[in-house]
Amino acid sequence: MTRKMKYSDLEKLFSILQSEGKADSLHFSDLSGAKGDAQELLARISQISALLGCQTDSELEALLSNAYPVSETLAAAKFNVADFNQFKLPIQEVVLGAGKSEGGSRKKTITLGGEKTMPYFFDAPMPNINRVTMDVFDMPVGLAKSVRSNYEDVLEDPAAWANKAVNEFGADMITIHLVSTDPAIKDTPAKEAAKTVEEILQAVNVPIVIGGSGNPQKDPEVLEKAAEVAEGERVLIASANLNMDYKRIGEAARKHGHVILSWTQMDINAQKELNRKLFRQCGIASDGLIMDPTTAALGYGLDYAYSNMERIRMSGLSGDAELAYPLSSGTTNAWGARESWLINSPQSQDSDWGDREYRGPIWEIITGMTLALAGNDLFMMMHPKAVQFLKEFTGMLGGSAVKTDVSEAAENKSNYDDWLTEVY
């Protein structure tokens, strides 16, 4: 009767023979060499098996005969956009701005959110592209030189500043920061600050964001008045947070038909708490909230900001209804990093940091690009070239070629205007 032996048994046999100095060890589990060598090896093993009175294992034959399959053509591959069943809840769509039919005067409105998966994946279409809102201040403020050079002619006129950002630099939206209302700066009355908001609304036809000074005592009054004068325009009120009278700000946004920015400091639990309070205590509608979980710039905790934002987005998609809302990033925080504006390192032993006219915009770009990959929808930015690059980058990843409307005058303004095309 013929006995069947597996090739693993043969391997053991050769190993034993080697240990006795009678043969070299043969290992079949990790074959290498030409296909002809494998066939020769198969013939040799078949002879040995016959001498031992054994049959060659079919598993070994299959292994050796297919050890080096050669395909004459590449396998066909096709990418299809399809729903990814792992995620249960789409991100809420939120519209900013209102046209005449909705009681406003905006010629353009913007929709954020609507995602069913993480950004730029083929799992599901990305229904609404990322947007950029450019910062405008109601008074001259300290700005990095490479930023200030773009706005020197409009620093004293917020309305002209806003107009330039939209018509020359391609801003999708405008953020007006009412910093002069801070009691420690000018203590501008809320009523007077509201006039600046009206001027901005008349100067541009895009949606706007209204921010205060950050003073927890003054901001509720300022944002309340600003919400009143902007009634019907569906602006983004920035912002409500747990360290001030969020209820007063949230109720003002709801009463006058605006969207509220829910701002927390890189804490997912605080974000859930504030969102819950804005919905339950202030009556904010499900399509009336955008989250700002705080942006830490490149080199200053960007990894924490990314992880927190990514976790919030994935939690929302996975079914946490309190977190399934669009995300906003204060990307301009990148200009708070000293590496973005200092001429050289304060440490004499450091290597050359390079030209800050390049370095500053790149700092803002990298901060924005990173958070775009975490799921951010709205970027608050300052440098025109950083805005242009980020919009083209996110447009490319989203499957569309986005070109910003940057005027010829703006293109010729600086000696550094060609840096973008050199690196992109």
Backbone hydrogen bonds, N-H to C=O, Kabsch-Sander energy under -0.5 kcal/mol:
donor,donor_aa,acceptor,acceptor_aa,energy
3,R,53,G,-1.2
5,M,55,Q,-1.1
9,D,6,K,-0.8
10,L,6,K,-1.5
11,E,7,Y,-2.2
12,K,8,S,-1.7
13,L,9,D,-2.2
14,F,10,L,-2.7
15,S,11,E,-2.0
16,I,12,K,-2.3
17,L,13,L,-2.6
18,Q,14,F,-2.4
19,S,15,S,-2.1
20,E,16,I,-1.2
21,G,18,Q,-2.2
22,K,17,L,-3.3
23,A,17,L,-0.7
28,F,26,L,-0.5
31,L,28,F,-0.6
38,A,34,A,-1.5
39,Q,35,K,-1.9
40,E,36,G,-2.3
41,L,37,D,-2.3
42,L,38,A,-2.1
43,A,39,Q,-2.2
44,R,40,E,-2.2
45,I,41,L,-2.5
46,S,42,L,-2.3
47,Q,43,A,-1.9
48,I,44,R,-2.2
49,S,45,I,-2.7
50,A,46,S,-2.1
51,L,47,Q,-2.2
52,L,48,I,-1.8
53,G,50,A,-1.1
54,C,49,S,-3.6
55,Q,3,R,-0.9
57,D,5,M,-0.5
61,E,57,D,-1.9
62,A,58,S,-2.4
63,L,59,E,-2.0
64,L,60,L,-2.7
65,S,61,E,-2.6
66,N,62,A,-1.5
67,A,64,L,-0.9
71,S,69,P,-0.5
80,N,78,K,-0.5
82,A,80,N,-0.6
82,A,122,F,-1.6
85,N,83,D,-0.7
87,F,84,F,-1.2
88,K,317,L,-1.5
89,L,317,L,-2.6
91,I,115,E,-2.9
92,Q,324,A,-2.4
94,V,112,L,-2.5
96,L,110,I,-3.4
97,G,234,R,-2.8
102,E,99,G,-1.1
103,G,100,K,-1.4
104,G,99,G,-3.1
106,R,98,A,-2.5
107,K,205,N,-1.4
108,K,205,N,-1.6
110,I,96,L,-2.5
112,L,94,V,-2.8
114,G,91,I,-1.0
121,F,118,M,-0.9
131,R,377,D,-2.5
133,T,379,F,-3.1
134,M,173,M,-2.1
135,D,381,M,-2.3
136,V,175,T,-2.6
138,D,177,H,-1.9
147,V,144,A,-1.2
148,R,144,A,-3.2
149,S,145,K,-2.2
150,N,147,V,-1.6
151,Y,148,R,-1.7
152,E,148,R,-0.8
154,V,151,Y,-2.3
155,L,151,Y,-0.8
157,D,154,V,-1.8
161,W,157,D,-2.4
162,A,158,P,-2.5
163,N,159,A,-2.2
164,K,160,A,-2.2
165,A,161,W,-2.2
166,V,162,A,-1.9
167,N,163,N,-2.8
168,E,164,K,-2.4
169,F,164,K,-1.3
170,G,166,V,-0.8
170,G,405,D,-0.5
171,A,165,A,-2.2
172,D,132,V,-1.6
173,M,132,V,-1.4
174,I,207,P,-1.4
175,T,134,M,-2.5
176,I,174,I,-0.6
176,I,209,V,-2.7
177,H,136,V,-3.0
177,H,175,T,-0.6
178,L,176,I,-0.7
178,L,211,G,-2.6
179,V,177,H,-1.6
181,T,178,L,-1.4
182,D,179,V,-1.6
185,I,182,D,-2.2
186,K,180,S,-0.7
186,K,182,D,-0.8
187,D,182,D,-2.1
188,T,180,S,-2.4
193,A,189,P,-2.3
194,A,190,A,-2.0
195,K,191,K,-0.8
195,K,192,E,-0.6
196,T,192,E,-1.0
197,V,193,A,-1.4
198,E,194,A,-1.9
199,E,195,K,-2.1
200,I,196,T,-2.2
201,L,197,V,-2.2
202,Q,198,E,-1.5
203,A,199,E,-1.6
204,V,200,I,-1.7
209,V,174,I,-3.1
210,I,236,L,-2.8
211,G,176,I,-2.8
211,G,209,V,-0.6
212,G,238,A,-1.1
219,D,215,N,-2.7
221,E,218,K,-0.5
222,V,218,K,-2.1
223,L,219,D,-3.3
224,E,220,P,-1.7
225,K,221,E,-2.0
226,A,222,V,-2.4
227,A,223,L,-2.3
228,E,224,E,-1.4
229,V,225,K,-2.0
230,A,226,A,-1.5
231,E,228,E,-1.3
232,G,256,H,-1.3
233,E,230,A,-2.3
236,L,208,I,-2.0
237,I,235,V,-0.6
237,I,259,V,-3.1
238,A,210,I,-3.3
238,A,236,L,-0.6
239,S,237,I,-0.6
240,A,261,L,-2.6
244,M,241,N,-1.4
245,D,216,P,-0.6
246,Y,244,M,-2.5
249,I,245,D,-1.6
250,G,246,Y,-3.2
251,E,247,K,-2.4
252,A,248,R,-1.6
253,A,249,I,-2.1
254,R,250,G,-2.3
255,K,251,E,-2.7
256,H,252,A,-1.8
257,G,254,R,-1.2
258,H,253,A,-3.3
259,V,235,V,-2.8
260,I,288,G,-2.6
261,L,237,I,-2.5
262,S,260,I,-0.7
262,S,290,I,-3.2
263,W,240,A,-2.5
263,W,261,L,-0.8
264,T,292,D,-2.1
266,M,264,T,-0.7
266,M,293,P,-2.4
271,Q,267,D,-2.2
272,K,268,I,-2.0
273,E,269,N,-2.2
274,L,270,A,-2.7
275,N,271,Q,-2.4
276,R,272,K,-2.3
277,K,273,E,-2.2
278,L,274,L,-2.5
279,F,275,N,-2.1
280,R,276,R,-2.8
281,Q,277,K,-2.5
282,C,277,K,-1.0
283,G,279,F,-0.7
284,I,278,L,-2.0
288,G,285,A,-2.0
290,I,260,I,-2.2
291,M,326,P,-2.8
292,D,262,S,-2.8
296,A,294,T,-0.5
300,Y,297,A,-2.7
302,L,297,A,-0.9
304,Y,301,G,-0.6
305,A,301,G,-2.1
306,Y,302,L,-2.9
307,S,303,D,-2.3
308,N,304,Y,-2.5
309,M,305,A,-2.5
310,E,306,Y,-3.0
311,R,307,S,-2.3
312,I,308,N,-2.2
313,R,309,M,-2.5
314,M,310,E,-2.6
315,S,311,R,-2.1
316,G,312,I,-2.3
317,L,313,R,-2.5
318,S,314,M,-1.8
319,G,316,G,-1.3
320,D,315,S,-2.6
321,A,319,G,-1.2
323,L,320,D,-1.9
325,Y,323,L,-1.8
328,S,291,M,-3.0
329,S,378,L,-2.8
331,T,329,S,-2.0
332,T,380,M,-1.3
333,N,330,G,-2.3
334,A,331,T,-2.0
335,W,332,T,-2.1
336,G,333,N,-1.9
337,A,334,A,-1.3
340,S,337,A,-1.9
341,W,338,R,-1.1
342,L,338,R,-2.9
348,S,346,P,-0.7
350,D,347,Q,-1.9
358,Y,355,D,-1.2
359,R,355,D,-2.6
360,G,356,R,-2.5
362,I,358,Y,-1.9
363,W,359,R,-2.1
364,E,360,G,-1.7
365,I,361,P,-2.7
366,I,362,I,-2.9
367,T,363,W,-1.6
368,G,364,E,-2.2
369,M,365,I,-3.3
370,T,366,I,-2.2
371,L,367,T,-1.6
372,A,368,G,-1.9
373,L,369,M,-1.4
374,A,370,T,-0.6
375,G,371,L,-0.7
375,G,372,A,-0.8
376,N,371,L,-2.3
377,D,327,L,-1.9
378,L,327,L,-2.0
379,F,131,R,-2.6
380,M,329,S,-2.8
381,M,133,T,-2.2
381,M,379,F,-0.7
387,V,383,H,-2.3
388,Q,384,P,-2.4
389,F,385,K,-2.6
390,L,386,A,-2.5
391,K,387,V,-2.3
392,E,388,Q,-1.9
393,F,389,F,-2.7
394,T,390,L,-2.8
395,G,391,K,-1.8
396,M,392,E,-2.2
397,L,393,F,-2.3
398,G,394,T,-1.9
399,G,396,M,-1.4
400,S,395,G,-3.2
402,V,400,S,-0.9
403,K,401,A,-0.6
406,V,404,T,-1.5
407,S,168,E,-1.5
407,S,405,D,-0.5
411,E,407,S,-2.1
412,N,408,E,-1.7
413,K,410,A,-1.2
417,D,414,S,-1.2
419,W,416,Y,-1.7
422,E,418,D,-1.3
423,V,419,W,-1.2
423,V,420,L,-0.6
424,Y,420,L,-1.6
